[in-house]
């Protein structure tokens, strides 16, 4: 399918496929004056915001201070003009302001002397007009970069006035799903998951990315791109060289380690009258490679690319890059015309990709590094290797990609299209988005795949082919897929939307999982936030705040679905029960699918559950809630996704009074234990923590996935209210290397998962270190650590864990505060 697509795209040669010139390695500092004046002027910061008056003019007398980058809604909230859009039903108040026109003004001082200044907007949502010193520069549509204007004749020395008019968001209602969603996003290019079809209904409005003035001299370098030709260090520098003077000169590249210690290397190429697209080759000595999370280090380099004329630096560009290669290998059986090659091969190593979906982080457009780092660090700790930045969101920001580069998180980047919207979105706006953001993002080693969009039933046509063509002609180092799901990947939501039993998810298979999951409620601390004083009880008001914070705002039977899935575990007697029950349903509905997928390698090559995060608080598929609260799913997946782990496969959740055989596997994804002695112990208990089975086997694994046989239980062993399973992977000396644990039969009695025989724990805290000890003769299960008031930033080294009798465990806490320890069968007896 990959080769057939390339024929359809009618693409020319990629930068790597074109002929190149060889650069000479030179002694550091041999050529050129290293100083170059920085004339870039940032216009981000304090602006004024005014609403459009009845006469179509700004009401500056009633203006408020605004911070750019940001959204109109965030400015209004911080100024006290609207209530917090994230709590209660206040989003409807914020939404109304998306349908107004707004003016933004910045007065700035200019002391620079420019040759050819350009005013650049990195992102404006969504349709705007721009004036500089009273001169209309033009208009622009499209959220993801632009407009850019040449301003030499309008920019003044001293005081300048920049004014931006943001047009209101159109309202289009076509009776879609749901009927109240604004479908105007299908007629433009924006973050579309905030238009009311899901999650949030606050269409984005604002200057949400940086604004700056940049000097663009007639002789300059543009769009510097560094690609890996092979792992020996052969590299390709691709640049657009703009020249007006016919003068001999040269290109110098200085390569320095960015995040590790190492030598600086310099290369030079001399030219006479060359211009346009140039391809220059050089070889790094002793290259350090960039690897995904868990496979190796994330080594990054910084390149300084200089244009020299008469031994003077005329222009300079800086690029951070990694040395790594991507290939896509076929599934077993060889290439097929109806399937993509779904096996990711990074730096020559085939891998099962462990990942999740990634949602636009905030409906209010708060894309601060603090928020990004919290979610992405949690992803790294969960052993996630890939995030799918899906077509409901955005071509992600520079901060996001910088952190993914540093953390080793690969990205499947989709263009902002969904459900065949590429057929209705304006071609010129979508094309600009694709070209501009391909050039912006292509240096990031974390970016490993381009995708056309989300869940299009027919991902073909002019725009899809254009996306594929651009992915080759402007990049060519990573694959492009027409859409997700397509060509062998799958999405499945029969659990939840179709109301199927959790057993369905336990048995699902795919060549590659692009999406699946189960929603759950946030942490209690955060449910209380958005209830905004509404009674904390169950049942809830079907027209109240709680119901509003469900996937389609309580309009599609979400409360009944919540009762169904939470009810497998807990009675619907309290809201506390509903929260816990929904979170356990999410654990069961996700972790088993992922573990089954991993055991099917190489017939299944990856699984991206839906999803890591969300842009609005409420009942959600995310493993981390909107406010940053880490749900139980995160910690269970941290075990399921561990590089080394033992897993049991279940085909049903209730095994009471049944004879069962559970396939047992050892997963060693990096093959670090191949040929070495490993002990695997399986221990199974009933609700009284009487031992049902205890078995230890010795294995010498030979590959990534080792089948260890079936764990069998007879009818007498399973005829109990609860069954708990623990699997320990140990070295030859008996040291535990990895632990995993499970629970079944919880449907025999609602709430029985909290009624098993109690275990006594004690704990002590010293700053951010917590020491726990199981003082009992029975295991403690579901041991849970909380720090009240810190749920939005709390990350623990482990949580929701199992402790054997007499076991001592250290937990690292990332925040200050007094920890509280609980558990499903735990009584705390501190010494």
TORKE-461499 format. One record per residue (C-alpha): residue in one letter; x, y, z. Coordinates in steps of 0.1 Angstrom, whole numbers, plus 2048, in hexadecimal, padded with zeros to 3 digits. Each point is the difference from the previous one (the first is absolute). Last residue first. Example, Ala and Ser with C-alpha at 12.3 -4.5 7.8 and 13.67 -1.06 7.14 Angstrom:
// TORKE-461499
s8897F5847/a7F27DE807/
END
This chain:
// TORKE-461499
x82781AA86/x7E58077E6/x7E47E77FC/x7EF8077DF/x7E57E77F6/x8027F57DC/x7E97EA7EB/x7FA8177E2/x81B81880C/x807822811/x81E815807/x7FF825806/x81F8157F8/x807822811/x80D8197E7/x81D80A7EA/x7FE7F47DC/x8127E57EA/x7FA7E2817/x8187E2801/x7F17E080E/x8167E7813/x7F27DD807/x8047E781C/x7F27DD7FD/x7F77EC81F/x7E27F07EE/x8008097DB/x7F78247F5/x7EB8077E0/x7FE8227F0/x7E681B7F8/x81E8187FF/x8248017F5/x81C81A7FC/x7E681A807/x7F481F7EC/x7EB81A811/x7FA8217ED/x7DB8037FE/x7F97EA81E/x813817818/x7E480A818/x8017DF813/x8207EC7F9/x7F47DD7F6/x8107DD802/x7EC7E17F7/x8067DB808/x7EA7ED7E9/x8097DF810/x8107F8822/x80C7DC802/x7F97EA81E/x8177F981E/x7FF82480C/x81981B807/x80180C7DC/x81981D801/x7FF8227F0/x81C81A7FD/x7F68217F1/x81B8187F2/x7F88247F7/x80780E822/x8057E2818/x7E07ED802/x7F87E1814/x7E97E37F9/x7EE7E3810/x7EA7E67EF/x7E87E680E/x7ED7EA7E7/x7DB7FC7FF/x7EC7E27F3/x7ED8097E0/x7E4819801/x80C81C7E8/x7FE7EB7E0/x7DF7F380D/x7F08217F8/x7E67F17E9/x7FE7DB805/x8097E47E7/x80C81B7E7/x822803811/x8097DD7F4/x82280C7F4/x81F81380C/x8228047F2/x825806809/x8218087F0/x82380180F/x8228057F1/x8247F980A/x7FA7EE821/x8217F380D/x7FF7DA802/x8257F97FB/x7FB7F47DC/x7ED8207F8/x7DC805807/x7DF8077ED/x7E3801818/x7DC7F97F5/x7E3807819/x7DC7F57FC/x7E2809816/x7DF7ED7FD/x7E080D810/x7DF7F180A/x80B7DC7FE/x7F97E17EB/x8208047EB/x8157E5813/x7E37E7801/x7F98047DB/x8247F97F7/x81C8187F9/x81A7FE7E5/x81E8177F9/x8097F97DC/x8237FE7F2/x81E818802/x7FD8107DD/x81E8167FB/x7FE8217EE/x81F8167F9/x8167E27F9/x8157E480E/x7F57FF824/x8127E8818/x7E37F5817/x7FC7F4824/x7DD7FA80D/x7EF809820/x7DC7F680A/x7E980A81C/x7DB7F97FC/x7E0806814/x81180F81F/x7E880D81A/x7FE8257FD/x7DD80080E/x7F380E7DF/x8127E57ED/x8257FF7F8/x8177F87E1/x8268017FF/x8137FD7E0/x826800802/x8178057E2/x8257F8805/x81980C7E5/x8217F17F7/x8128127E4/x8007F67DB/x7ED81F7F6/x7FC81781E/x8068217EE/x7E97F77E4/x7F58257FD/x7DB7F7801/x8037E581B/x7DC7F4804/x7FA7DF812/x7DF7F07F8/x7E47EC812/x7E17F37EF/x7E47FD81A/x7EE7DF801/x7DD7FF810/x7E87E8810/x7E281480C/x7F0805822/x8068267FF/x81580B7E3/x7F18237FB/x8168187ED/x8037EC7E0/x81A7F77E5/x81D806818/x8258007F5/x81A7FE81B/x81E8177FE/x8257FF80C/x8138207FC/x82180F7F3/x7FE8207EB/x7E380C816/x7E18087EC/x7E87EB816/x81080D820/x7FF8247F7/x7DE7F87F1/x7F37F8823/x80F82080D/x7F08167E5/x7DE7EE802/x7FD80A825/x7FB8257F6/x81B81A801/x7F1823807/x80D8197E7/x7E3818801/x7F27F17E0/x8017DD80D/x81D7E87FA/x7F87DE7F2/x7E88117E7/x7E07F07F3/x7EC81B811/x7E4807819/x808825808/x81981C7FD/x80880F7DE/x81E7FD7E8/x8087DB807/x81E7EA807/x8107DE7F9/x7E77F07E9/x7F37EB7F0/x8177E27FF/x81B7FF7E7/x80B7DC7F9/x81C7F37EB/x80E7E57E9/x7E67E4801/x80A7E17ED/x82480580C/x7F780081D/x7DF7F180C/x80A801825/x8018267FF/x7DD8027F2/x7F27EA81C/x811817819/x7F181F7F0/x7DD7F27FE/x8037F4825/x80B82380C/x7E48147EF/x7DE7F380A/x80B7F3822/x81082080B/x7E38157F1/x7E77EA813/x815806820/x7FE8267FB/x7DA7FE7FA/x7FB7EC820/x815817814/x7EE8207F5/x7DE7F0802/x8067F3823/x80B82280C/x7E080E7F0/x7ED7EA817/x7E77E37FF/x8067F57DC/x80E7DF80C/x8247F97F6/x8147EA7E8/x7EC7F77E1/x7EA81D809/x81A8197F6/x7FC7F47DC/x7DA800800/x7FA81E815/x8188157EB/x7ED7F47E1/x7DF80C80F/x810822808/x80E8037DD/x7DE7FB7F0/x8078167E2/x7F982480B/x813802821/x8198197F3/x80C7EA7E4/x81D7F0812/x7F5808824/x805821812/x7DC80C7FB/x7F37E3814/x81480B81E/x7F58247FD/x7DB7F97FF/x7E67F67E7/x8007DB809/x80180A825/x8167E6810/x7F97DE80F/x817800813/x80E81B817/x81781E802/x7E681B7FF/x80981B7E7/x81881A80E/x8158057E1/x7FD7DC7F5/x81E8087EB/x81880281D/x7F17E3814/x8077E97E3/x82480C802/x8057F5824/x7ED7E07F9/x81A7F67E5/x7F18017DD/x7E47E97F4/x8067E47E8/x7FE7FB7DA/x8087DF7EF/x8197FA7E5/x8097FA7DC/x8158127E6/x81C7FA7E6/x8057DC809/x8177EE7E7/x7FB7DE7F0/x7E17FC816/x7F17EA81B/x7E3804819/x7FA7E581A/x802813821/x7EF81E7F0/x7E17EB7FA/x8007F2823/x7F982380C/x7DC7FA7F6/x7F28127E2/x7EE821804/x80380B7DC/x80F822808/x8127F381F/x8107E07F6/x7FB7FD7DB/x81981D7FE/x81A7F17E7/x81A8117EA/x8157EB7E9/x8218007EC/x8037EB7E1/x7FF8197E4/x7EB81A810/x7F680D823/x80F81A7FF/x8078127E0/x8138007E0/x8207F580F/x8218127FB/x8227F1808/x81F81180D/x82080E7F0/x7F180D7DF/x7FD82480D/x7F681D7E9/x7FA7EB7E0/x7F47E1812/x7E980D81B/x7F581B7E7/x7F47E57E7/x7ED7ED81B/x7EE82080C/x7F88097DC/x7F27DD7FA/x7E980481E/x7F68227F4/x7F77F67DC/x7ED7E0808/x8017E2817/x7FA7F9825/x7DD7F17FB/x7F07F8822/x81581A811/x8077F6824/x81A81A809/x8188127EA/x81A7FF7E5/x81C7F0814/x826808801/x8167E8813/x820800815/x802822810/x8167FA81F/x81F8087EB/x7F48247FB/x80F8107E2/x7DF7FD7EC/x7EB815816/x8008247F2/x8047F67DB/x7E37E8803/x7ED81A813/x80181A7E5/x7F97E77E4/x7E27EF810/x7F081F80E/x8048137DF/x7F07E37EE/x7E2800818/x7FA8257FC/x8037FE7DA/x7E97E27FD/x7E480E815/x7F27E4816/x7E37ED7F1/x8107E07F2/x81C7FF81B/x7E37FE818/x7FE7DB7F8/x7F97F6824/x81D81380F/x81A8197F4/x81A813814/x81F7EF7F2/x80C7E2812/x8227FD813/x8097DD80C/x81980A81A/x81D7ED811/x807806824/x8257FF809/x7FE81881D/x81681C7F1/x7F17FE7DD/x7DD7FE80F/x80981F815/x80B8147E1/x7E27F47ED/x7E780C81A/x812821803/x8008067DA/x7DB7FB7FF/x7EB7E47F2/x7F07FF7DE/x7DE803811/x7E37ED80D/x7E37EA7F4/x8187F27E6/x8147ED819/x821807811/x8077DA805/x8197FC81B/x81C7E67FE/x8197EF818/x7EB7FF820/x8137EF81C/x7E780F81A/x81C81580E/x8058107DD/x7DA8077FE/x801810823/x81D8167F5/x7EB8097E2/x7E280B815/x81381481A/x81880F7E6/x7E480C7EA/x7EF81281D/x82081180B/x80A8087DC/x7E18157FC/x7E77F77E5/x7E1811810/x7EA8027E2/x7DF803813/x7F47DE7F2/x8207F280F/x8187E47F8/x7F77F77DC/x7FB7DB805/x81B7E57FD/x7F87DC7F9/x8157E5811/x81F7EB7FB/x8147E1801/x80F7F87DE/x80C7DC7FB/x8238057F2/x8177F67E3/x82380D805/x81480F7E3/x80282280F/x7DA800805/x7ED7E57ED/x7DA805804/x7EC7E37F3/x7DF80B7F0/x8087FC7DC/x7DF80D7F4/x7E47E97F6/x7E97FA7E2/x81B7FC7E6/x8137E7816/x8257FE809/x80D7E080F/x7F17E3813/x80980D822/x7F9825801/x8158167EA/x81D81680B/x7FF825803/x821812803/x80B81C816/x82380C805/x81181481D/x81981B806/x7EE81C813/x7FA8247F8/x80082380F/x80381B7E6/x80F823800/x7FF8187E3/x81981B7F7/x80481C7E6/x81B8167F3/x81E7F2814/x81F8107F2/x81C7EE7ED/x7F98137E0/x7DD7F3800/x7F77E581A/x7DE7F0805/x8007EE822/x7EF7E180C/x8027F9825/x7F77DD808/x7F67F3822/x8017DB807/x7E97E9814/x8067DE811/x7E07F080D/x8107E180F/x7F67DD7FA/x7E17E97FB/x7EB80A81E/x7F38207F1/x8088027DB/x8248037F4/x81681C7F4/x8227F57F5/x82380D80A/x8168057E2/x8257F6802/x80B8197E6/x7E58127ED/x8017FF7DB/x7F681C7E8/x7E98047E2/x7F181F7F2/x7DF8037ED/x7F78227F2/x7DE80E7F6/x8038227F1/x8228117FA/x8237F97F3/x81681B7F1/x8237F880D/x7FD7E781C/x8177F381C/x7F47E5818/x80C7FE824/x7FD7E881D/x806804825/x8007E681D/x7FC807825/x80B7E4817/x7EB7EF81A/x7EC802821/x7DA7FB7FD/x7E18147FC/x8068167E1/x8217F27F3/x80F8197E7/x7FF8017DA/x80D81F7EE/x7F68037DC/x8108187E9/x7F180A7DE/x8168147E8/x80581F7EC/x80580C7DD/x7EB81F7F6/x7E48047E8/x7EA815818/x7DB7F9802/x8017DF811/x7E87E9813/x80E7DE809/x7E57E6808/x8117E6816/x8057DA802/x81C7F3816/x8057DA7FB/x8127EA819/x8177E27FF/x8067F7825/x8047DB7FD/x7DB7FC807/x7F68097DC/x7F381D7EC/x7F481381F/x7EE8217F8/x808824808/x7E781B7F4/x8078257FD/x7E08127F5/x80F8217F4/x82380D7FD/x8068247F6/x80C81A7E6/x7E581A7FB/x7FE805826/x7E17F3812/x7FE812822/x7E77F2817/x7E3812812/x7EE7EB81A/x7DE7F180B/x7FF7E0814/x7E37E8801/x7DC80180B/x7F58217F1/x7DC7F980A/x7E07ED7F9/x7FB7DB805/x7DC7F27FE/x7F57F9824/x7EA7E17FF/x8147E5812/x8047DA802/x7EF7F57E0/x7ED80D7E2/x7FF822811/x8188157EC/x81E7FA816/x80B7E07EF/x8068137DF/x821811806/x7FF8157E1/x8007FF7DA/x7E080E7EF/x7DE7F47F3/x7FE7E0815/x80781581F/x7DE8117FB/x7EF7E180C/x7F480F821/x7F47E3814/x7DB80080C/x7F67E37EA/x81A7E980F/x8097F27E9/x7F48137E2/x7E08147FB/x8108187E8/x80781D818/x81981A7F4/x80981E815/x81D8157F5/x81C809818/x804826804/x81B8127EE/x81F80A813/x80C8237F9/x825806805/x811821807/x825809802/x80A82380A/x82480C7FD/x816817816/x8258057F7/x80E7FA7DD/x7E37F97E9/x7F27E17EF/x7E98077E3/x8177FF7E1/x8147E280D/x7E17EC80A/x8017E07EC/x7E47EB80F/x7FC7DD80E/x7DE7F280A/x8067E780B/x8017DE811/x7E77E680A/x7DF810805/x7F58077DD/x7F381F7EF/x8148207F9/x7FA8247F9/x81581D7F3/x81A81A809/x7E681C807/x81581F807/x7F7813820/x8227FC810/x7FF7DB7FA/x7DE7F17F9/x7F67DB7FF/x7E07EE7F7/x7F77DE80E/x7EF7DF7FB/x8087E481A/x80F7FD818/x82280F7FB/x8217EC800/x8258077FA/x7F98247F5/x81D8107EE/x8088247F7/x81C8017E7/x81C8197FF/x8178047E2/x821811808/x7F6809823/x80F819818/x7F47F9823/x7F381981A/x7DB7F87FD/x7E980881D/x7DF7EF803/x7DB808804/x7EB7E07FD/x7DB7FE7F8/x7E77E47FF/x7DC8037F2/x7E57E7805/x7E27F57EB/x7E57EC812/x7F57DC7FB/x81C7F1814/x7F381681D/x7E17EB802/x8157E1806/x80D80E821/x7DE80280F/x7F77DD7F3/x8207F4810/x7F380C821/x7EB7E1805/x8107F6821/x8268047FE/x8188037E3/x7F48217F3/x80B812820/x7E881E802/x80181C7E7/x80B824801/x8177FB81E/x81F80B7EE/x80F7DD803/x7E17F27F0/x7FE8197E4/x8257FA7F7/x7FC7DA801/x7E28037E9/x8118167E7/x81C7E67FD/x825803807/x8228097F2/x7FD81E807/x7F580D821/x7E2817801/x7F981F814/x7DC80D7FE/x7EE8187EA/x7E1814808/x80D8217F2/x80E7EC7E3/x7DD7F77F3/x80C7F47DE/x7ED80C7E1/x7E47ED7EE/x7E681B808/x7F07E981B/x8227FC810/x8187E37FC/x80E7F5821/x82280D80D/x8207EF809/x821812808/x8217EF7FD/x81B7F6819/x8187E47F5/x8097F47DE/x80E81A7E8/x8237F07FE/x81A8137EC/x8197ED7EB/x81E8157F8/x81B7E980D/x82180D7F4/x8197E67F4/x8217F7810/x8147E17F5/x8168137E7/x8097E67E7/x8167E27FC/x8177EB815/x7EB7FF820/x8017DB802/x8177EF7E8/x7EF7F67DF/x7ED7E27F2/x7F98067DC/x7DC7FF7F4/x7F67E97E3/x7E580D7E8/x7DF7EE7FB/x7EB7EE7E7/x7DC7FC809/x7F17E2811/x80580C824/x7EE8217F9/x7E37EB7F2/x7FB7FC7DB/x7DF8087EF/x7DE7F580C/x7E47F27EA/x7EC7FA820/x7EE7E27F0/x8217EF7F8/x80C806823/x7E07F080D/x8067E07EC/x8227FD810/x7F3803823/x7E37E87F9/
END
